[in-house]
Amino acid sequence: MQASEIIGLDIGQKRTGIARASSIARLAEPLMTIETEHLIYKLKEVFEKYQPECLVVGLPRNLQNQETQQTKSVRAIAGDIQFHFPHTPIKFQDEALTTVAAAERFATDSKNIDAVAASIILQDYLDEKKDNKDQNE
């Protein structure tokens, strides 16, 4: 089995966290936090370096699991990403409380909190995918 890369995003209004994981190791790691307005430009560099098989985008919802204005904004940005990278599938992953979890884990490193949140989103995706595979075997 050949390793491939998966990129995870925690898209915010001002900043976006970017994480990566190998399909073999299945362990997400934070890469960087960037200004959201530069996301497409930075993703071009990330895609060139890692050539991901897919992109996992955190999807925010409220505590009642309903879509919010931020959900609509993330979906719109994901649509823009899909336009620029049409051959890379986009998967949405529930991001409930990932920024809070990232803040609790890394309270002293607030500049990378969004990248850590992206790695939590990506790890959740990988874990769910593995759990679903295990259940089907």
ROSE-797288 format. One record per residue (C-alpha): x, y, z. Coordinates in steps of 0.001 Angstrom, whole numbers, padded with zeros to 6 digits, always signed. Layout:
N
XYZ
...
***
This chain:
137
+000000+000000+000000
+001445+003345-001057
+001180+006248+001372
-000844+009248+000364
-001437+012521+002134
-004618+014009+003529
-004904+017718+004359
-007229+019047+007055
-008564+022582+007445
-010127+024521+010304
-011520+027527+008423
-012266+030614+010481
-013330+034114+009563
-009850+035522+010156
-007493+032524+010385
-007360+029004+008991
-005479+026099+010497
-003880+023552+008184
-002888+020008+009170
-001676+016907+007339
-001657+013162+007803
-000290+010174+005949
-002865+007570+004957
-000478+004920+006305
+000515+006432+009667
-002991+007889+010194
-001655+010433+012657
-002579+014075+012060
-000069+016820+012698
-000545+020610+012659
+001246+022380+009809
+000481+026092+010029
-002025+028823+010725
-002594+031418+008011
-004874+034361+007330
-008039+033005+005677
-007840+035615+002934
-004611+033913+001716
-006013+030374+001865
-006154+029544-001873
-002633+030878-002441
-001214+028883+000490
-003141+025737-000489
-001445+025843-003900
+001896+025498-002092
+000574+022818+000265
-000972+020810-002597
+002236+021050-004626
+004283+019734-001701
+001934+017004-000401
-000311+016153-003400
-003194+015122-001124
-005707+012430-002001
-008432+014494-000293
-009093+017566+001792
-010974+017341+005107
-012763+020546+006099
-014149+021115+009572
-017851+021933+009440
-019103+024112+012302
-022592+023653+013733
-024335+024970+016812
-024967+022904+019950
-028272+021674+018482
-026297+020308+015475
-027871+022911+013173
-026074+024869+010477
-025111+028448+011280
-023911+031465+009329
-020340+030201+009863
-021379+026822+008365
-022568+028637+005234
-019332+030617+005091
-017209+027445+005371
-019285+025744+002647
-018785+028781+000376
-015004+028767+000954
-014955+024993+000343
-016739+025648-002965
-014022+028137-003897
-011353+025588-002963
-013098+022939-005091
-013110+025366-008040
-009330+025833-007760
-008578+022152-007038
-011280+020238-008956
-009502+016864-008807
-009215+016784-005016
-012320+015520-003197
-013483+017557-000213
-014856+015745+002829
-016634+017571+005649
-016013+016596+009258
-017970+017799+012277
-015732+020198+014157
-017742+020457+017368
-015609+022052+020082
-012284+021332+018348
-010983+024865+018928
-011891+024545+022604
-010049+021199+022769
-007045+022724+021013
-007021+025660+023435
-007110+023296+026414
-004216+021224+025076
-002024+024107+023952
-002991+027105+026068
+000530+028544+025900
+000826+028435+022083
-002209+030444+020956
-000715+031407+017560
-000965+027765+016418
-004322+026956+017977
-006055+026892+014564
-003487+024441+013150
-003938+022240+016211
-007733+022432+015766
-007252+021385+012117
-005196+018394+013267
-007964+017398+015715
-010561+017628+012915
-008349+015527+010650
-007641+012969+013382
-011389+012664+014088
-011950+012012+010370
-009212+009358+010265
-010508+007679+013433
-014112+007587+012143
-012951+006219+008807
-010982+003478+010610
-013910+002684+012932
-016262+002367+009934
-013768+000090+008156
-013378-002075+011273
-017173-002419+011616
-017501-003515+007972
-014906-006281+008293
***
